[in-house]
Amino acid sequence: MSMAQPASPLSIASVAQLALSLAAIVALILAVSWVLKRLKLGVPHSRGDIVVIDQLALGARERIVLLQVGGSQVLVGVGSGGVVGLTPLATPIEIKSAPAAPAFADRLRELMKRSQ
Protein backbone atom coordinates (compact mmCIF):
# COMPACT_ATOMS: atom_id res chain seq x y z
CA MET A 1 0.00 0.00 0.00
CA SER A 2 1.47 3.21 -1.11
CA MET A 3 -0.12 6.38 0.23
CA ALA A 4 0.80 9.75 -1.18
CA GLN A 5 2.52 11.97 1.34
CA PRO A 6 1.04 15.48 1.67
CA ALA A 7 3.30 18.29 0.50
CA SER A 8 5.38 19.85 3.22
CA PRO A 9 4.20 23.36 4.20
CA LEU A 10 7.85 24.43 4.18
CA SER A 11 8.63 23.35 0.65
CA ILE A 12 10.81 25.54 -1.54
CA ALA A 13 7.85 26.56 -3.68
CA SER A 14 5.77 27.74 -0.71
CA VAL A 15 8.70 29.65 0.81
CA ALA A 16 9.42 31.28 -2.55
CA GLN A 17 5.75 32.25 -2.95
CA LEU A 18 5.72 33.73 0.56
CA ALA A 19 8.92 35.71 -0.11
CA LEU A 20 7.54 37.08 -3.39
CA SER A 21 4.27 38.05 -1.70
CA LEU A 22 6.11 39.91 1.05
CA ALA A 23 8.32 41.67 -1.51
CA ALA A 24 5.23 42.73 -3.47
CA ILE A 25 3.60 44.15 -0.31
CA VAL A 26 6.75 46.10 0.61
CA ALA A 27 7.01 47.43 -2.96
CA LEU A 28 3.35 48.52 -2.83
CA ILE A 29 3.90 50.36 0.46
CA LEU A 30 6.96 52.14 -0.96
CA ALA A 31 5.09 53.09 -4.15
CA VAL A 32 2.12 54.53 -2.25
CA SER A 33 4.41 56.55 0.04
CA TRP A 34 6.32 57.89 -2.99
CA VAL A 35 3.06 58.95 -4.70
CA LEU A 36 1.83 60.67 -1.52
CA LYS A 37 5.13 62.49 -1.20
CA ARG A 38 5.07 63.64 -4.84
CA LEU A 39 1.45 64.80 -4.62
CA LYS A 40 2.05 66.38 -1.22
CA LEU A 41 -1.11 64.77 0.15
CA GLY A 42 0.35 63.88 3.51
CA VAL A 43 1.68 67.39 4.21
CA PRO A 44 -0.50 69.80 6.20
CA HIS A 45 -0.94 73.16 4.45
CA SER A 46 -2.05 75.22 7.42
CA ARG A 47 -0.65 75.76 10.87
CA GLY A 48 -2.41 78.50 12.76
CA ASP A 49 -1.78 81.89 11.16
CA ILE A 50 0.54 80.60 8.40
CA VAL A 51 -1.19 79.08 5.37
CA VAL A 52 0.31 77.78 2.11
CA ILE A 53 -1.86 79.39 -0.57
CA ASP A 54 -0.16 78.08 -3.70
CA GLN A 55 3.14 76.69 -4.94
CA LEU A 56 4.91 76.30 -8.27
CA ALA A 57 7.61 73.71 -8.96
CA LEU A 58 10.58 75.20 -10.82
CA GLY A 59 12.71 72.08 -10.90
CA ALA A 60 13.21 68.75 -9.20
CA ARG A 61 13.87 70.33 -5.79
CA GLU A 62 13.13 74.01 -6.32
CA ARG A 63 9.76 75.72 -5.98
CA ILE A 64 8.15 79.04 -5.20
CA VAL A 65 5.61 79.10 -2.38
CA LEU A 66 3.01 81.79 -1.68
CA LEU A 67 2.30 82.03 2.06
CA GLN A 68 -0.48 83.85 3.90
CA VAL A 69 1.01 85.14 7.15
CA GLY A 70 -1.59 86.94 9.23
CA GLY A 71 -3.07 89.56 6.90
CA SER A 72 -0.22 89.70 4.36
CA GLN A 73 1.20 87.42 1.71
CA VAL A 74 4.86 86.50 1.33
CA LEU A 75 6.57 84.82 -1.63
CA VAL A 76 9.40 82.45 -0.67
CA GLY A 77 11.76 80.23 -2.62
CA VAL A 78 12.35 76.67 -1.40
CA GLY A 79 15.31 74.67 -2.66
CA SER A 80 18.10 72.35 -1.62
CA GLY A 81 19.90 75.32 -0.04
CA GLY A 82 16.98 76.11 2.23
CA VAL A 83 14.18 78.67 2.28
CA VAL A 84 14.78 82.18 0.94
CA GLY A 85 12.31 85.02 1.43
CA LEU A 86 11.78 86.56 -2.00
CA THR A 87 9.36 89.41 -1.37
CA PRO A 88 6.35 90.44 0.67
CA LEU A 89 3.46 91.30 -1.64
CA ALA A 90 1.99 94.81 -1.40
CA THR A 91 -1.25 93.68 -3.09
CA PRO A 92 -2.54 90.23 -2.06
CA ILE A 93 -3.11 87.74 -4.87
CA GLU A 94 -6.52 86.08 -5.03
CA ILE A 95 -6.29 82.43 -6.02
CA LYS A 96 -9.30 81.18 -7.94
CA SER A 97 -10.12 77.68 -6.75
CA ALA A 98 -11.03 74.95 -9.22
CA PRO A 99 -14.66 73.87 -9.29
CA ALA A 100 -15.32 71.10 -6.78
CA ALA A 101 -15.50 67.62 -8.24
CA PRO A 102 -18.80 65.82 -7.75
CA ALA A 103 -18.90 63.44 -4.83
CA PHE A 104 -18.30 59.76 -5.48
CA ALA A 105 -21.88 58.86 -4.54
CA ASP A 106 -23.25 61.37 -7.08
CA ARG A 107 -21.00 60.03 -9.84
CA LEU A 108 -21.95 56.43 -9.04
CA ARG A 109 -25.66 57.28 -9.04
CA GLU A 110 -25.26 59.01 -12.44
CA LEU A 111 -23.43 56.01 -13.93
CA MET A 112 -26.07 53.60 -12.61
CA LYS A 113 -28.85 55.68 -14.21
CA ARG A 114 -27.05 55.59 -17.57
CA SER A 115 -26.71 51.80 -17.55
CA GLN A 116 -30.44 51.23 -17.01
Secondary structure, DSSP 8 states (H G I E B T S, - for coil): --------TT-HHHHHHHHHHHHHHHHHHHHHHHHHHHHT-SS--EETTEEEEEEEE-SSS-EEEEEEETTEEEEEEEETTEEEEEEEESS------------HHHHHHHHHHHH-
